[in-house]
Amino acid sequence: MGRLIDGKQIAAQIRAELASEVEELTARGKRPPCLAVIWVGEDPASATYVRAKGKACQKIGMNFELHHLEEGISEKDLLKLIEELNNREEIDAMLVQLPLPKHISEKKVIEAIAPNKDADGFHPYNLGRLLIGAPTFIPCTPAGILELLKRSQIETVGKEVVVIGRSNIVGKPIAALLMQKNTGNATVTVCHTATKNLTFHTKRADILIVAAGQPKMIKAEMVKDGAVIIDVGIHRTEAGLCGDVDFKEVEPKVAAITPVPGGVGPMTVAMLLKNTVQAYKIRNNIVL
Ligand code: GUN
């Protein structure tokens, strides 16, 4: 039976640590950190995420500023708002909830965010720093995976890590981080839709990270006995939520596995809060 990697509990611990940092700041007479979120349109999934982010900020005593814009807003006006937030002293970090309506360029929007206020770590400047191993804002999902591994005492040094998926926000950054000497020092293989023999690779993995976006695609025969499985997928089905891993089949074979829900998911909001507190500290020259 695989040990469950309890993302819910680890995320709660991180939020508690951040809450006491915020408390210490306010006890010193400083203002709490502030995250601004821009949400364009009415996408229902975005509504859920944005609400969760707001609640999480408030629960740890941070400020949260929501800018809900109508679907038809022009790209120019959106860029203008980002510029205003870039220039406002009391905004420490921001993000623009994705997806955006088709008439707005995601690339332009991400690049308009000041790199030192980039809560999501999506700006090319920050992703470039990540690639060279410099201190930066790490995108929330990869940052959450690193914390899950660290706080579950899962060794990565010299391990065979296989990542399935090559997105800019999960696959590529987690692969870069885990190969980097000080944040993983692992041997990393990245698989994607053109990979010829997926099972050949997944079977070799000591740590398998699945961010493929395919419900229950990882079956028992695809994993090595005693592997560690990190499931980044989240899919709504009639039977409830499931991940990219067939949990029921895979769990008995492995040493440890993240459940869905309750694994990687809860970590992302916790890491968003962490990035915001980090932005605050850097901008205000504060060491706690
Ligand atoms: N939409 C889905 N995931 C994310 C995320 O991590 N950041 C932003 N800004 N939008 C998202």
Boltz pocket constraint, residues with backbone or C-beta under 6 A from the ligand:
constraints:
  - pocket:
      binder: B
      contacts: [[A, 95], [A, 96], [A, 97], [A, 98], [A, 99], [A, 120], [A, 140]]
      max_distance: 6.0
